[in-house]
Amino acid sequence: MYTKILVPLDGSRTSERALPFARVLAGTLKLPVELLEVVDVSAVSAQAANEKASYLDALIAEGERESREHLKMIAADFPGSKVSCTVERGKPADVIIERAAADQGTLIAMATHGRSGVNRWVMGSVAEKVLRGSESTMFLVRADQAARADGATMIKSIVVPLDGSELAESVLPTVVEIAKSLDLAVVLCRVYELAASAYYGSEDYLPNYDEMLLHLKKQVEGYLAEKASSLKTAGLIRVSWIALPGSGADEIVRYSREHPDALIALCTHGRSGVRRWVLGSVTERVVRYSGDPVLVVHTA
């Protein structure tokens, strides 16, 4: 499924919030890990005072030295895993995308927030650029100061938002493999609401909205039951589903916050239309606001 895990860091403790998940994935899936730090030369130049401009090369070299020492220290905390350390110069998002593209089996694991400074970059904006520009699967962790960066962490289940489209369902083969490898329960969910056009009534006709919503709910439940049955046929034992009334991303985020220790798995594209939401925009909103880590599978 994957050939390695690429973990971009920026020297901050916040960016290291992805490490506990990377340790679990590397240990369970038996994958090598590449730790990556990027020295943003343009950022270092902009932050260097004019009187220090002549020492720019020395500042960059010092940044590279600090990055190598930092990565070596972190690499020692991956027991049983093969870990390599890479320090490069360039634009962080561009370097991450290029490093991942060199091996199509790369899984990128990174936090969505970091802190800026000399030799550091704003992880949130970089993560979004990589999300939009890379074709690699991404494991994204919305970091906060309270989260731990040491040790490993626990994932108990995978929540899979679907919108009824084949593109959204393209995440399911990946979900099956990860659920089997990590022994996770799977929860399929679909958010539903009446299309705006359904509320365009007239003096002669006023729809029965309760009846329409009930009919839609039954359709959604039938769809989810069918998909759950398919996953059980594929070898998964613990599969359940839930239909959530409301707006796409908001309900997914709310559900994830009520069910900790879960991994949300979805793709970056879907199909818009009646009773469906544009999964690309939903993905970005879930990544930004979910308390759970998010696995993003890129689809054609």
N, C-alpha and C positions, 0 to 999 in steps of 0.2 A: 504493500500500500504506500508506504513512505520509505525513503532511503536515509534521511537524516533530519534532524531538528535544528533549525537556525534560530538562535536567540540574540536579537539585537539589544544592546545595552547602551546607556549614555553616561555611565559613571555615577548615576544617582541611585539611591536606595529605592526610590519609587519605581524606576524602570526595572528593578529586580523583582517586582511582585509577580512576574511571570515565571520565575525560576522554580517555585514549588511544583507548579503544574508541569514544567519541562522535565523535572526530575522524575515525576510519576510516569509521564509518557515515555521518556527514554528508558527507564527501568523495565516497564511493562512490555513495551513494544520492541525492546532490544535494539534501539536506534542510536547511532553515533550523534554527538551534539557538536555544533559549531557555535562558539560564542563570538559575537562580532561587536566591535566598537568602531565608530567612524569619527575621525577628527575632521570637523567642518572648518576647512582653512579660511573660508570667507568670513565665517562667524568669529573666528579667532582674530582675524585681521581687523574686523569692525570694532571689536572690543579692546584692542590694544591701543594704548594712548600714543599720540604722535611721537613723543620722545622715546617710546619703546619700539617704534616701527622697525628700527634697524636690528632689533633682536627678535623679529618675527619668526625667522627660521628656528631660533633656539626655543621659542615658545611652543612652536608646533612639535618640535622634536621632544620637548618635555611632556607635551600632551600625549604623544605616542608612547613614551616610556611609561607614563602613569597608567595608560590604558592597558598596556601589556601586563603590567604588574597586577592590575585590578582583575583582569580576566584569568590570570593564572591562579589567583586566590579563589575565585569562584569555581574554576574547573576542578579544584581539589575537593569540592563538595558535591561531586557527582559520582558516588561510589558505584563501581561496577560498570560504568559507562565510558566509552571512548570519547574524549573531549578534545577538540582542537580550538585554538584561539587565533582570531584574525583581527588585525588593526589596519584600517585603510583610511586614506584621505579622500574627501569628496563631499558631495551632498548626501546626507544620511539616507533619505528615501531612495535616491537613485542607486546608491551602493547596495542597499538591502535588496532591492528588486533585481539588480544584476547578479548578486551572489546567489539568490534563490533560483534565478532563471538558468544558471549554469548546471543545475541538477533538477530536472522536472519532478523528482520525487521529494522535494524539500517541503517540510512543514515549518512555517514561520510561527514562532511563539514569542509574543511580545506584549508589553503593557501599553495601555493607551494614554498614559500620562507619564511625564517625566519632569525634570526641571532644567531650565536653560542656564547657561553660564559658559565660561571658557572651557572648551572641549566638551560641552554638553548641549543638547538640543531639546526642543519641546516635543516630547514623545507623542503627545496627543495628535498634533498636526502631522507628524511623520507617519504615525500608524494609519491615519486616514489616507495619506498619499499612497502608501504601500497597498492599502486595501483596494484603492481604485486602479492602481497601476500594475500590480502583480497578478500573475495567473496562478500563483501557488496557493495552496490551502493555508489559511491563517488561524491560529489559536490566539485569540485576543482576550486580555484580562484588563478590566477597568480597575486600575489601581487606585488605592487611597492610602493615606498615611497610617491608618490603623491596621492594614493588612501586613502579614508577615512575609519576609522574603527568604527565610531560611527553611531548611527541612523540605518535606514533601507535603502535599495536601490531599484531600479526599474528594473524589467525585463519585456520587452515588447513582446519578441518572442522567439521561440525555433527553432534553426537551426539543422536539422537532416541530417548528411552526410550518404549516403547509397552507397553500392558498388555492388548491385545486388544479394547479397547472403542472404539466409534465416537467417544466424547468425547475419548479420548486421541489418536486419529487426526486430530482436528480441527486439530492443529498442523501437519499436513503441507502444506497449501497455503501457509502462511507460510514453511515450510522451503524449499519449491520456489523461491519468489520470492527469498528471501535467498541461497540457494545459487547461483542463477543470477547475481544481481547482484554477489556477492562472489567468484564462481568458487570455491566451496568443495566439498570432498568431503562426502558424507553417509553416516553410519553409523547404521543402525537397530539398536536393541538391545531385547531383552526379557528381563527377569529372571524365572526360573521356579523354583518349588519345589512339592512336594506339599502339598496342603491338610492342616491339622492333623487333620481328620476321617479322612484316609487311614491314620493310624497307630492308629486305634481297632480293634485286632484282638480276637479272642476265642479261647477254648480250642479251638473247632472250626475256626477259619479264621485263618490268618496270611498276609496279602498278600505277594506278591513285590514288595518295594519297588524293587529294582533294575529290574525289568521295567516297573513303573509309571512310574518316573522316565525310563527310556529312551523309553517311549511318549510321555510328556509332552514330552520334548526334541524328538522328531520332529515333534510337532504345532506346537511353537513355531517350529522351523526352517522348516516349511512355510509358516506364517503370515508370517514375516519375508521369505522368498523372494518370496512373492506381493506384499507391499507394496513391496519393492525393485523388482520388475518394473513396478509401477504408476508409481513415480517415474521410472524410465527412460523409460517411455512419455510421461511429462509433460515430457521434455526434459532430464533430468539424466543425465550420463554416468558420473560417479564415484559409484556407490552400492554400499555393501556392508552386511552385517548380521552380528550376533553374538548368540548365545543365551548368557545368563549364569546359571548355577545359583547360587541363594542368595536373600538377602533384598533386596527392591526397592531402597530408597534406598542401603543399604550398598554394594551391587554397582555401582550407578551412580556413586557417589562414588569408589569404588576404581578403576573403569575410567577415570574422568576424570583422576584423579591420575597414572595411568600413560600418559595420552595428552594432553600439554600442547598449548597453542595451539588448543584446541577450544572450541566453543560448544555448550552443552547446551540443547536446545529442547524444552519440554514445556508442557502446559496445567495449569490449576489444579484440574481435576476429572477423575475417572475413574469406573469402576464396580467395586465390590467384589464378591467372589464366589469361586467355586472357581478357583484358579490366577491370581487377579487381586489387585492391591493398590489401596488408595484413593489415587488419584493426587494428590489435594489435599495429604494429609499427606506423601507422598513428595516433592512439589514443595518444600515448606517445608524438609524435611531436606536436600535437594540444595542449595538456596539457601544454607543455613547452613554446610554442610561441604565443598562442592565447591571445588576449586582453580580450576576453569574458570568463566568467566562463564556466566550462565544467562538464556536468553530465555524469559519466561513469557507465554504467550498465554491470555487469559481466555476462557472459553467459557460459553455459556448453560447 
